[in-house]
Amino acid sequence: MSALALSVLLSLVSAVAYASGAILQEHVATDTPARPYAPLHHGVWWAAVALNGLGAALHVVALAYGPLSVVQPLGALTIVFALPMAALFVGRRAGRTAWRGALMASVGLAGLLALTEGTDTHSLDGGERLVLAAGTFGAVGVLFLAAQLVGRPAVRSMLLAASAGVAFGIASVFTKTVAVDWTSDRPTVQVPSLAVIAVLAAGGLLLSQASYRGAGLAGPLATVTVVNPVVAAAVGLTLFGEEFRYGSLGTALALTSGVVAAGGLILLTRERLAASRAAREGSAGSSVPAARTPRAPRPQEQDSEADAARAQVGERVDVGAVAGPRTHLEVEMRSRAVAGGS
């Protein structure tokens, strides 16, 4: 097997591992709504953590055997794999709008990453790392606070997923920086960078777990999958000297791919908002008591009422003349109870 074929295989297995971890995370979020960030007591959550770690490790190994332009776009298949896997294994089917949004996000992300030309020899100095870390923690904090202030679960989920994507993306940037320094002729002490990687990776995992609460699978997963490499690519373009292929044409195509990916995320958000609105209306409709309609009397009840209107046993009927013109002879039927049975 060639190195390129091995990198493609590892990338596909990595995408499946990421998709499986996301499905388990969404399942845990449904089972433990009171612990949105770290349900440590839930064994399934630890399985999701292991699958995410396996996906990351396979992705790193794939990068060692294949070019970045091939491995990174294949990571976008995580969304495409997750939807049918969720329908097959846990019975969570996605609607047409969710499928369209997921495919748009995947295609746009794959096009954007395929057009980015990377460099493997550039690293960040101490000042650049400090500024990047401070800016990252600030951006993640702003997104987190905005998510706490938003009332709609779907929007809150997207903000939390975006903050997780930012954390994962910058963790990848620091990982690349550490790898470049370690392979250089004079490796430096990497303890601060390793600490930043650990904090961002753990924070991204907790934020992504919280993003699945009440928001389904497709929307949060697509947001994390898109924001993560886009943020890393943006840092590469600005700090690592990377650029788009094919000059101005490649830049235009990359921008178009970004618009397509953003449109997919908007579709996923709108689909989840519509689902939440329908759920609220359904719960409101079920809480209103149904108006009671008068019950038609049964045949036995009709017979009882007719018998009550007739003279009962123990009564007698008197017939007497009624005052009036003799030409109109009328009689009055009146019932009088017999006193003492006489």
One Martini backbone bead per residue (centre of mass of N, CA, C, O) as a GRO file, in nm:
protein
  342
    1MET     BB    1   0.096   0.036   0.023
    2SER     BB    2   0.074   0.351  -0.011
    3ALA     BB    3   0.102   0.649   0.145
    4LEU     BB    4  -0.156   0.778   0.031
    5ALA     BB    5  -0.352   0.544   0.090
    6LEU     BB    6  -0.301   0.541   0.396
    7SER     BB    7  -0.395   0.831   0.455
    8VAL     BB    8  -0.685   0.790   0.356
    9LEU     BB    9  -0.764   0.561   0.547
   10LEU     BB   10  -0.703   0.712   0.813
   11SER     BB   11  -0.903   0.945   0.758
   12LEU     BB   12  -1.161   0.773   0.750
   13VAL     BB   13  -1.134   0.649   1.032
   14SER     BB   14  -1.127   0.920   1.178
   15ALA     BB   15  -1.411   1.013   1.093
   16VAL     BB   16  -1.560   0.778   1.228
   17ALA     BB   17  -1.462   0.835   1.516
   18TYR     BB   18  -1.579   1.118   1.538
   19ALA     BB   19  -1.874   1.038   1.478
   20SER     BB   20  -1.907   0.843   1.717
   21GLY     BB   21  -1.845   1.048   1.939
   22ALA     BB   22  -2.079   1.242   1.871
   23ILE     BB   23  -2.312   1.046   1.918
   24LEU     BB   24  -2.246   0.993   2.217
   25GLN     BB   25  -2.264   1.285   2.312
   26GLU     BB   26  -2.561   1.327   2.236
   27HIS     BB   27  -2.667   1.098   2.417
   28VAL     BB   28  -2.563   1.213   2.686
   29ALA     BB   29  -2.713   1.488   2.669
   30THR     BB   30  -2.996   1.352   2.688
   31ASP     BB   31  -2.950   1.194   2.969
   32THR     BB   32  -2.775   1.469   3.093
   33PRO     BB   33  -2.901   1.780   3.140
   34ALA     BB   34  -2.765   1.863   3.426
   35ARG     BB   35  -2.473   1.780   3.268
   36PRO     BB   36  -2.336   1.948   3.005
   37TYR     BB   37  -2.007   1.913   3.032
   38ALA     BB   38  -1.925   1.671   3.276
   39PRO     BB   39  -2.024   1.338   3.270
   40LEU     BB   40  -1.835   1.139   3.462
   41HIS     BB   41  -2.051   0.898   3.537
   42HIS     BB   42  -2.055   0.840   3.230
   43GLY     BB   43  -1.941   0.587   3.031
   44VAL     BB   44  -2.004   0.694   2.743
   45TRP     BB   45  -1.831   0.950   2.758
   46TRP     BB   46  -1.558   0.802   2.767
   47ALA     BB   47  -1.594   0.676   2.491
   48ALA     BB   48  -1.602   0.946   2.339
   49VAL     BB   49  -1.320   1.037   2.422
   50ALA     BB   50  -1.169   0.799   2.293
   51LEU     BB   51  -1.266   0.850   2.000
   52ASN     BB   52  -1.148   1.134   1.973
   53GLY     BB   53  -0.855   1.049   2.028
   54LEU     BB   54  -0.837   0.851   1.790
   55GLY     BB   55  -0.895   1.056   1.566
   56ALA     BB   56  -0.652   1.240   1.624
   57ALA     BB   57  -0.428   1.029   1.589
   58LEU     BB   58  -0.497   0.947   1.295
   59HIS     BB   59  -0.461   1.231   1.176
   60VAL     BB   60  -0.161   1.261   1.240
   61VAL     BB   61  -0.066   1.010   1.083
   62ALA     BB   62  -0.179   1.100   0.808
   63LEU     BB   63   0.007   1.353   0.790
   64ALA     BB   64   0.274   1.178   0.773
   65TYR     BB   65   0.181   1.035   0.481
   66GLY     BB   66   0.024   1.294   0.384
   67PRO     BB   67  -0.112   1.556   0.252
   68LEU     BB   68  -0.291   1.826   0.354
   69SER     BB   69  -0.484   1.847   0.094
   70VAL     BB   70  -0.609   1.554   0.168
   71VAL     BB   71  -0.665   1.519   0.476
   72GLN     BB   72  -0.841   1.764   0.557
   73PRO     BB   73  -1.097   1.724   0.373
   74LEU     BB   74  -1.168   1.437   0.492
   75GLY     BB   75  -1.271   1.550   0.770
   76ALA     BB   76  -1.558   1.643   0.656
   77LEU     BB   77  -1.690   1.344   0.666
   78THR     BB   78  -1.808   1.338   0.950
   79ILE     BB   79  -2.094   1.438   0.882
   80VAL     BB   80  -2.170   1.222   0.670
   81PHE     BB   81  -2.135   0.979   0.870
   82ALA     BB   82  -2.319   1.058   1.118
   83LEU     BB   83  -2.610   1.048   1.010
   84PRO     BB   84  -2.638   0.743   0.928
   85MET     BB   85  -2.532   0.630   1.198
   86ALA     BB   86  -2.761   0.746   1.376
   87ALA     BB   87  -2.993   0.601   1.224
   88LEU     BB   88  -2.882   0.304   1.263
   89PHE     BB   89  -2.801   0.293   1.589
   90VAL     BB   90  -3.019   0.530   1.734
   91GLY     BB   91  -3.268   0.650   1.555
   92ARG     BB   92  -3.158   0.936   1.427
   93ARG     BB   93  -3.321   1.130   1.209
   94ALA     BB   94  -3.272   1.329   0.931
   95GLY     BB   95  -3.358   1.579   0.751
   96ARG     BB   96  -3.338   1.746   0.460
   97THR     BB   97  -3.215   2.007   0.570
   98ALA     BB   98  -2.981   1.872   0.722
   99TRP     BB   99  -2.852   1.740   0.476
  100ARG     BB  100  -2.799   1.994   0.313
  101GLY     BB  101  -2.626   2.137   0.524
  102ALA     BB  102  -2.407   1.916   0.556
  103LEU     BB  103  -2.316   1.909   0.259
  104MET     BB  104  -2.241   2.205   0.231
  105ALA     BB  105  -2.029   2.210   0.457
  106SER     BB  106  -1.846   1.988   0.340
  107VAL     BB  107  -1.787   2.107   0.061
  108GLY     BB  108  -1.681   2.383   0.151
  109LEU     BB  109  -1.451   2.277   0.330
  110ALA     BB  110  -1.302   2.107   0.121
  111GLY     BB  111  -1.243   2.341  -0.075
  112LEU     BB  112  -1.088   2.523   0.122
  113LEU     BB  113  -0.859   2.317   0.199
  114ALA     BB  114  -0.763   2.245  -0.095
  115LEU     BB  115  -0.667   2.562  -0.147
  116THR     BB  116  -0.462   2.526   0.078
  117GLU     BB  117  -0.122   2.620   0.126
  118GLY     BB  118   0.125   2.476   0.301
  119THR     BB  119   0.360   2.486   0.582
  120ASP     BB  120   0.631   2.304   0.776
  121THR     BB  121   0.866   2.538   0.883
  122HIS     BB  122   0.688   2.715   1.063
  123SER     BB  123   0.699   2.932   1.347
  124LEU     BB  124   0.650   3.057   1.674
  125ASP     BB  125   0.703   3.291   1.882
  126GLY     BB  126   0.655   3.405   2.195
  127GLY     BB  127   0.475   3.653   2.126
  128GLU     BB  128   0.276   3.511   1.934
  129ARG     BB  129   0.173   3.303   2.137
  130LEU     BB  130   0.060   3.500   2.343
  131VAL     BB  131  -0.142   3.646   2.161
  132LEU     BB  132  -0.295   3.395   2.065
  133ALA     BB  133  -0.387   3.292   2.341
  134ALA     BB  134  -0.537   3.546   2.435
  135GLY     BB  135  -0.733   3.563   2.193
  136THR     BB  136  -0.861   3.285   2.232
  137PHE     BB  137  -0.971   3.313   2.521
  138GLY     BB  138  -1.144   3.558   2.453
  139ALA     BB  139  -1.323   3.432   2.230
  140VAL     BB  140  -1.433   3.198   2.398
  141GLY     BB  141  -1.556   3.373   2.623
  142VAL     BB  142  -1.756   3.533   2.448
  143LEU     BB  143  -1.914   3.291   2.335
  144PHE     BB  144  -2.000   3.179   2.609
  145LEU     BB  145  -2.156   3.428   2.713
  146ALA     BB  146  -2.352   3.444   2.475
  147ALA     BB  147  -2.481   3.163   2.530
  148GLN     BB  148  -2.600   3.244   2.817
  149LEU     BB  149  -2.791   3.486   2.686
  150VAL     BB  150  -2.938   3.284   2.519
  151GLY     BB  151  -3.259   3.137   2.472
  152ARG     BB  152  -3.199   2.966   2.232
  153PRO     BB  153  -3.082   2.651   2.190
  154ALA     BB  154  -2.968   2.660   1.898
  155VAL     BB  155  -2.787   2.912   1.933
  156ARG     BB  156  -2.631   2.818   2.177
  157SER     BB  157  -2.507   2.572   2.040
  158MET     BB  158  -2.348   2.723   1.818
  159LEU     BB  159  -2.170   2.890   2.010
  160LEU     BB  160  -2.039   2.651   2.155
  161ALA     BB  161  -1.928   2.515   1.899
  162ALA     BB  162  -1.754   2.754   1.810
  163SER     BB  163  -1.575   2.759   2.062
  164ALA     BB  164  -1.469   2.472   2.020
  165GLY     BB  165  -1.344   2.521   1.740
  166VAL     BB  166  -1.141   2.732   1.830
  167ALA     BB  167  -0.990   2.558   2.033
  168PHE     BB  168  -0.906   2.332   1.835
  169GLY     BB  169  -0.762   2.505   1.622
  170ILE     BB  170  -0.540   2.629   1.812
  171ALA     BB  171  -0.431   2.359   1.909
  172SER     BB  172  -0.321   2.284   1.628
  173VAL     BB  173  -0.124   2.517   1.605
  174PHE     BB  174   0.049   2.442   1.856
  175THR     BB  175   0.118   2.159   1.760
  176LYS     BB  176   0.276   2.247   1.512
  177THR     BB  177   0.485   2.419   1.659
  178VAL     BB  178   0.603   2.193   1.837
  179ALA     BB  179   0.684   2.004   1.604
  180VAL     BB  180   0.884   2.197   1.468
  181ASP     BB  181   1.074   2.239   1.716
  182TRP     BB  182   1.150   1.933   1.759
  183THR     BB  183   1.270   1.906   1.449
  184SER     BB  184   1.482   2.084   1.503
  185ASP     BB  185   1.806   2.162   1.590
  186ARG     BB  186   1.680   2.362   1.838
  187PRO     BB  187   1.512   2.273   2.086
  188THR     BB  188   1.263   2.381   2.296
  189VAL     BB  189   1.075   2.474   2.547
  190GLN     BB  190   0.715   2.342   2.570
  191VAL     BB  191   0.535   2.383   2.824
  192PRO     BB  192   0.341   2.622   2.761
  193SER     BB  193   0.225   2.498   2.499
  194LEU     BB  194   0.120   2.235   2.629
  195ALA     BB  195  -0.074   2.378   2.822
  196VAL     BB  196  -0.250   2.510   2.604
  197ILE     BB  197  -0.336   2.250   2.466
  198ALA     BB  198  -0.477   2.119   2.710
  199VAL     BB  199  -0.686   2.343   2.766
  200LEU     BB  200  -0.816   2.355   2.482
  201ALA     BB  201  -0.897   2.057   2.457
  202ALA     BB  202  -1.072   2.041   2.712
  203GLY     BB  203  -1.258   2.281   2.649
  204GLY     BB  204  -1.364   2.176   2.378
  205LEU     BB  205  -1.496   1.920   2.490
  206LEU     BB  206  -1.697   2.059   2.687
  207LEU     BB  207  -1.835   2.245   2.478
  208SER     BB  208  -1.930   2.023   2.283
  209GLN     BB  209  -2.108   1.877   2.487
  210ALA     BB  210  -2.301   2.124   2.543
  211SER     BB  211  -2.402   2.163   2.241
  212TYR     BB  212  -2.600   1.896   2.243
  213ARG     BB  213  -2.807   2.033   2.415
  214GLY     BB  214  -3.106   2.047   2.252
  215ALA     BB  215  -2.966   2.015   1.922
  216GLY     BB  216  -2.856   1.763   1.839
  217LEU     BB  217  -2.618   1.669   1.582
  218ALA     BB  218  -2.562   1.835   1.316
  219GLY     BB  219  -2.506   2.127   1.404
  220PRO     BB  220  -2.264   2.102   1.606
  221LEU     BB  221  -2.082   1.926   1.428
  222ALA     BB  222  -2.058   2.120   1.187
  223THR     BB  223  -1.939   2.359   1.340
  224VAL     BB  224  -1.682   2.225   1.445
  225THR     BB  225  -1.578   2.115   1.168
  226VAL     BB  226  -1.551   2.405   1.040
  227VAL     BB  227  -1.410   2.595   1.249
  228ASN     BB  228  -1.149   2.453   1.309
  229PRO     BB  229  -0.998   2.470   1.020
  230VAL     BB  230  -1.053   2.769   0.964
  231VAL     BB  231  -0.889   2.885   1.196
  232ALA     BB  232  -0.624   2.746   1.122
  233ALA     BB  233  -0.607   2.870   0.836
  234ALA     BB  234  -0.604   3.167   0.922
  235VAL     BB  235  -0.338   3.148   1.078
  236GLY     BB  236  -0.169   3.042   0.840
  237LEU     BB  237  -0.213   3.295   0.657
  238THR     BB  238  -0.101   3.515   0.876
  239LEU     BB  239   0.162   3.349   1.025
  240PHE     BB  240   0.275   3.105   0.813
  241GLY     BB  241   0.254   3.186   0.497
  242GLU     BB  242   0.006   3.103   0.371
  243GLU     BB  243  -0.185   2.998   0.070
  244PHE     BB  244  -0.353   3.008  -0.216
  245ARG     BB  245  -0.423   2.854  -0.486
  246TYR     BB  246  -0.412   3.000  -0.805
  247GLY     BB  247  -0.443   3.266  -0.683
  248SER     BB  248  -0.712   3.449  -0.756
  249LEU     BB  249  -0.885   3.202  -0.821
  250GLY     BB  250  -0.843   3.055  -0.552
  251THR     BB  251  -0.958   3.278  -0.373
  252ALA     BB  252  -1.243   3.279  -0.495
  253LEU     BB  253  -1.302   2.978  -0.437
  254ALA     BB  254  -1.263   2.996  -0.131
  255LEU     BB  255  -1.488   3.199  -0.077
  256THR     BB  256  -1.713   3.024  -0.193
  257SER     BB  257  -1.674   2.790   0.004
  258GLY     BB  258  -1.735   2.957   0.257
  259VAL     BB  259  -2.027   3.026   0.180
  260VAL     BB  260  -2.131   2.736   0.164
  261ALA     BB  261  -2.066   2.659   0.455
  262ALA     BB  262  -2.237   2.882   0.587
  263GLY     BB  263  -2.506   2.793   0.460
  264GLY     BB  264  -2.515   2.519   0.601
  265LEU     BB  265  -2.527   2.631   0.892
  266ILE     BB  266  -2.788   2.791   0.854
  267LEU     BB  267  -2.967   2.551   0.788
  268LEU     BB  268  -2.923   2.401   1.055
  269THR     BB  269  -3.031   2.624   1.238
  270ARG     BB  270  -3.317   2.647   1.112
  271GLU     BB  271  -3.398   2.354   1.160
  272ARG     BB  272  -3.379   2.367   1.471
  273LEU     BB  273  -3.574   2.599   1.519
  274ALA     BB  274  -3.821   2.459   1.395
  275ALA     BB  275  -3.820   2.216   1.588
  276SER     BB  276  -3.852   2.379   1.851
  277ARG     BB  277  -4.117   2.519   1.776
  278ALA     BB  278  -4.285   2.260   1.737
  279ALA     BB  279  -4.245   2.153   2.025
  280ARG     BB  280  -4.377   2.389   2.174
  281GLU     BB  281  -4.655   2.373   2.035
  282GLY     BB  282  -4.717   2.083   2.119
  283SER     BB  283  -4.703   2.129   2.429
  284ALA     BB  284  -4.919   2.354   2.438
  285GLY     BB  285  -5.155   2.185   2.315
  286SER     BB  286  -5.150   1.951   2.537
  287SER     BB  287  -5.217   2.153   2.793
  288VAL     BB  288  -5.497   2.194   2.674
  289PRO     BB  289  -5.807   2.145   2.751
  290ALA     BB  290  -6.066   1.980   2.645
  291ALA     BB  291  -6.370   2.028   2.533
  292ARG     BB  292  -6.681   1.959   2.652
  293THR     BB  293  -6.925   1.748   2.538
  294PRO     BB  294  -7.231   1.672   2.523
  295ARG     BB  295  -7.404   1.397   2.625
  296ALA     BB  296  -7.581   1.161   2.500
  297PRO     BB  297  -7.849   1.000   2.568
  298ARG     BB  298  -7.949   0.712   2.657
  299PRO     BB  299  -8.200   0.494   2.610
  300GLN     BB  300  -8.252   0.437   2.913
  301GLU     BB  301  -8.278   0.739   2.994
  302GLN     BB  302  -8.521   0.807   2.813
  303ASP     BB  303  -8.720   0.605   2.943
  304SER     BB  304  -8.709   0.722   3.231
  305GLU     BB  305  -8.816   1.006   3.162
  306ALA     BB  306  -9.091   0.910   3.049
  307ASP     BB  307  -9.192   0.767   3.308
  308ALA     BB  308  -9.180   1.026   3.490
  309ALA     BB  309  -9.406   1.186   3.324
  310ARG     BB  310  -9.588   0.977   3.416
  311ALA     BB  311  -9.804   0.822   3.592
  312GLN     BB  312  -9.800   0.677   3.889
  313VAL     BB  313  -9.822   0.459   4.116
  314GLY     BB  314 -10.089   0.583   4.328
  315GLU     BB  315 -10.241   0.737   4.112
  316ARG     BB  316 -10.500   0.965   3.999
  317VAL     BB  317 -10.750   1.060   3.755
  318ASP     BB  318 -10.906   1.364   3.694
  319VAL     BB  319 -11.221   1.485   3.564
  320GLY     BB  320 -11.297   1.823   3.462
  321ALA     BB  321 -11.447   2.110   3.421
  322VAL     BB  322 -11.402   2.394   3.218
  323ALA     BB  323 -11.409   2.713   3.205
  324GLY     BB  324 -11.629   2.804   2.932
  325PRO     BB  325 -11.717   2.750   2.639
  326ARG     BB  326 -11.931   2.498   2.516
  327THR     BB  327 -11.809   2.470   2.228
  328HIS     BB  328 -11.548   2.409   2.419
  329LEU     BB  329 -11.462   2.116   2.516
  330GLU     BB  330 -11.280   2.063   2.812
  331VAL     BB  331 -11.016   1.896   2.959
  332GLU     BB  332 -10.851   1.806   3.269
  333MET     BB  333 -10.544   1.683   3.347
  334ARG     BB  334 -10.496   1.564   3.674
  335SER     BB  335 -10.276   1.501   3.928
  336ARG     BB  336 -10.342   1.315   4.235
  337ALA     BB  337 -10.250   1.237   4.528
  338VAL     BB  338 -10.300   0.977   4.741
  339ALA     BB  339 -10.392   0.983   5.051
  340GLY     BB  340 -10.306   0.705   5.224
  341GLY     BB  341 -10.397   0.522   4.962
  342SER     BB  342 -10.713   0.635   4.863
   0.00000   0.00000   0.00000
